[in-house]
Amino acid sequence: MPTKSYDTIIIGAGIAGASAAYFLTKLGQKVLVLDKGGIASGGSGAAGAFLSPKIGVGSPLKDLTDDAFSFTIKFYEKNFNELYHKTGVIRVPKDGDDASKTSKYSKFHNAKYKELSPEQISLLGFDVKYNSTLFFDGGTCDAKEICFELSRNIDFKCKNVKSITKDDELWVVGDVRAKNIVLASGFENDLFDMKYIGIKGTWGNRGDFSSQLKLDISLHESLSISANMDGVIKLGATHELEVKEPKLCDENKAIDLKNRASGIIDTSDFELLKTYCGMRSGSRDFAPVVGKVIDVANMLNYPNILNGRKYPIKYIDNLFILNGLGARGFVLAPYLANELAANIVNGAEIDNRVNPDRLFWNWVRKQK
Ligand SMILES: Cc1cc2nc3c(=O)[nH]c(=O)nc-3n(C[C@H](O)[C@H](O)[C@H](O)COP(=O)(O)OP(=O)(O)OC[C@H]3O[C@@H](n4cnc5c(N)ncnc54)[C@H](O)[C@@H]3O)c2cc1C
């Protein structure tokens, strides 16, 4: 029989789950976090946790990322200053075509920036071909440590959740129960039917190298290179779409990152200290998903719904998701978890840019 009760149980203790736990607790909730591998045992533990705004023309996703960047930088500075390293991040165009758009994009930057020529950038230790953009407020944070600090003093259990049931309006997970469930389970999403959200994983690798190279600023091109912090430089990239299931980390992938970085920085004294790897998750339209979960089975009972007829949406009561954070989990999660907590506790409306409802009608039409 279930023994302990909570306001909310969160499945997943990556940056999404840990941030949700933090903000729900701040709003007075009693929260339990469950993770099968421990805190930050998924993609969050592998992340280089580079923080930079999105570059491009104005779009809902760019505006969202900029809002999140501005919120999260202040949040980390205020609450976890020792885990946030405001080194600045230089964003380098990935090719000539991208470079030709640098000045077109600049009018859409919301964060403090400066355009630098390759000559100016070479004085900072990087060899790049194109004019690039330095964002002063960007940097990196200590991924695992941030997840631990966000969950500090919040109940946590190592548990692989295989099923969730309902009893008397309360969710039951093993021997605990709660009014609400928040699914923050990253690329794994088989506890409920959420195919309409279309979460998929993208595999990535990170290598931490010891080096005496003087590098005070971080840089992002097709891979990310951190500033040198206490003799350690982090290299990371997440681009492997073909990897479907997590696998053991491969040192050769870290060496590949070093070889790629050697076109940009002097890696001659680099010694591999540790290899990390993991999956990040993206939704069908690559934007985050935050809010209520649709009761798909119930919706499919509506007549002619597969022919495009629309009906009011029915949700699974007190079931929420925070996912699809892509390559920017450490920028997006605190901002979105704050919104989700306000929604769960105070009924505040969920931002349309992240509401998963947007994905349902397109998906349902394709089910015929
Ligand atoms: C190599 C690499 C580099 C990256 N670099 C950056 C970067 O520089 N900047 C940045 O912002 N982002 C970066 N990312 C992306 C970032 O890591 C993700 O956006 C972030 O991890 C998403 O967090 P999450 O909490 O949604 O998922 P995860 O961290 O994957 O957490 C999900 C958790 O749920 C748990 N779980 C799943 N199913 C169950 C279950 N049934 N029962 C119990 N527990 C369960 C898993 O064990 C896991 O710990 C990188 C990712 C990788 C892999």
The ligand as an SDF file (V2000), in Angstrom:
LIG
                    3D

 53 58  0  0  0  0  0  0  0  0999 V2000
   27.0100   15.7440  -25.1430 C   0  0  0  0  0  0  0  0  0  0  0  0
   25.9420   16.7670  -24.8810 C   0  0  0  0  0  0  0  0  0  0  0  0
   26.2840   18.1150  -24.8730 C   0  0  0  0  0  0  0  0  0  0  0  0
   25.3010   19.0820  -24.6120 C   0  0  0  0  0  0  0  0  0  0  0  0
   25.6670   20.3820  -24.5480 N   0  0  0  0  0  0  0  0  0  0  0  0
   24.7650   21.3090  -24.1420 C   0  0  0  0  0  0  0  0  0  0  0  0
   25.1500   22.6640  -23.9450 C   0  0  0  0  0  0  0  0  0  0  0  0
   26.2970   23.0100  -24.1590 O   0  0  0  0  0  0  0  0  0  0  0  0
   24.2130   23.5500  -23.5140 N   0  0  0  0  0  0  0  0  0  0  0  0
   22.9250   23.1750  -23.2350 C   0  0  0  0  0  0  0  0  0  0  0  0
   22.1260   24.0080  -22.7910 O   0  0  0  0  0  0  0  0  0  0  0  0
   22.5310   21.8930  -23.4620 N   0  0  0  0  0  0  0  0  0  0  0  0
   23.4110   20.9750  -23.9090 C   0  0  0  0  0  0  0  0  0  0  0  0
   23.0230   19.6940  -24.1410 N   0  0  0  0  0  0  0  0  0  0  0  0
   21.5840   19.3880  -24.1170 C   0  0  0  0  0  0  0  0  0  0  0  0
   21.1060   19.2020  -22.7110 C   0  0  0  0  0  0  0  0  0  0  0  0
   21.9240   18.2470  -22.0920 O   0  0  0  0  0  0  0  0  0  0  0  0
   19.6590   18.7270  -22.7460 C   0  0  0  0  0  0  0  0  0  0  0  0
   18.8670   19.7390  -23.2880 O   0  0  0  0  0  0  0  0  0  0  0  0
   19.2110   18.4160  -21.3380 C   0  0  0  0  0  0  0  0  0  0  0  0
   19.9770   17.3740  -20.8080 O   0  0  0  0  0  0  0  0  0  0  0  0
   17.7510   18.0120  -21.3080 C   0  0  0  0  0  0  0  0  0  0  0  0
   17.4550   17.7440  -19.9750 O   0  0  0  0  0  0  0  0  0  0  0  0
   16.2860   16.8120  -19.5590 P   0  0  0  0  0  0  0  0  0  0  0  0
   16.1840   16.9490  -18.0760 O   0  0  0  0  0  0  0  0  0  0  0  0
   15.0980   17.0870  -20.4010 O   0  0  0  0  0  0  0  0  0  0  0  0
   16.7580   15.3220  -19.9660 O   0  0  0  0  0  0  0  0  0  0  0  0
   17.7950   14.3410  -19.2810 P   0  0  0  0  0  0  0  0  0  0  0  0
   18.9420   15.0550  -18.6980 O   0  0  0  0  0  0  0  0  0  0  0  0
   18.0890   13.2810  -20.2780 O   0  0  0  0  0  0  0  0  0  0  0  0
   16.9820   13.7520  -18.0520 O   0  0  0  0  0  0  0  0  0  0  0  0
   15.9710   12.7930  -18.1730 C   0  0  0  0  0  0  0  0  0  0  0  0
   16.0950   11.8790  -16.9730 C   0  0  0  0  0  0  0  0  0  0  0  0
   14.9420   11.0500  -16.9000 O   0  0  0  0  0  0  0  0  0  0  0  0
   15.3390    9.8020  -16.3940 C   0  0  0  0  0  0  0  0  0  0  0  0
   14.3010    8.8330  -16.7720 N   0  0  0  0  0  0  0  0  0  0  0  0
   13.8110    8.5660  -18.0140 C   0  0  0  0  0  0  0  0  0  0  0  0
   12.8260    7.6330  -17.9610 N   0  0  0  0  0  0  0  0  0  0  0  0
   12.7070    7.3110  -16.6390 C   0  0  0  0  0  0  0  0  0  0  0  0
   11.8610    6.4080  -15.9460 C   0  0  0  0  0  0  0  0  0  0  0  0
   10.9510    5.6720  -16.5880 N   0  0  0  0  0  0  0  0  0  0  0  0
   12.0000    6.3040  -14.6020 N   0  0  0  0  0  0  0  0  0  0  0  0
   12.9180    7.0640  -13.9340 C   0  0  0  0  0  0  0  0  0  0  0  0
   13.7420    7.9350  -14.5530 N   0  0  0  0  0  0  0  0  0  0  0  0
   13.6360    8.0650  -15.8860 C   0  0  0  0  0  0  0  0  0  0  0  0
   16.6800    9.5280  -17.0410 C   0  0  0  0  0  0  0  0  0  0  0  0
   17.4360    8.6190  -16.2640 O   0  0  0  0  0  0  0  0  0  0  0  0
   17.2930   10.9290  -17.0750 C   0  0  0  0  0  0  0  0  0  0  0  0
   18.1620   11.1680  -15.9840 O   0  0  0  0  0  0  0  0  0  0  0  0
   23.9580   18.7000  -24.3990 C   0  0  0  0  0  0  0  0  0  0  0  0
   23.6130   17.3470  -24.4210 C   0  0  0  0  0  0  0  0  0  0  0  0
   24.5890   16.3800  -24.6420 C   0  0  0  0  0  0  0  0  0  0  0  0
   24.1800   14.9470  -24.6550 C   0  0  0  0  0  0  0  0  0  0  0  0
  1  2  1  0
  2  3  1  0
  2 52  2  0
  3  4  2  0
  4  5  1  0
  4 50  1  0
  5  6  2  0
  6  7  1  0
  6 13  1  0
  7  8  2  0
  7  9  1  0
  9 10  1  0
 10 11  2  0
 10 12  1  0
 12 13  2  0
 13 14  1  0
 14 15  1  0
 14 50  1  0
 15 16  1  0
 16 17  1  0
 16 18  1  0
 18 19  1  0
 18 20  1  0
 20 21  1  0
 20 22  1  0
 22 23  1  0
 23 24  1  0
 24 25  2  0
 24 26  1  0
 24 27  1  0
 27 28  1  0
 28 29  2  0
 28 30  1  0
 28 31  1  0
 31 32  1  0
 32 33  1  0
 33 34  1  0
 33 48  1  0
 34 35  1  0
 35 36  1  0
 35 46  1  0
 36 37  1  0
 36 45  1  0
 37 38  2  0
 38 39  1  0
 39 40  1  0
 39 45  2  0
 40 41  1  0
 40 42  2  0
 42 43  1  0
 43 44  2  0
 44 45  1  0
 46 47  1  0
 46 48  1  0
 48 49  1  0
 50 51  2  0
 51 52  1  0
 52 53  1  0
M  END
$$$$
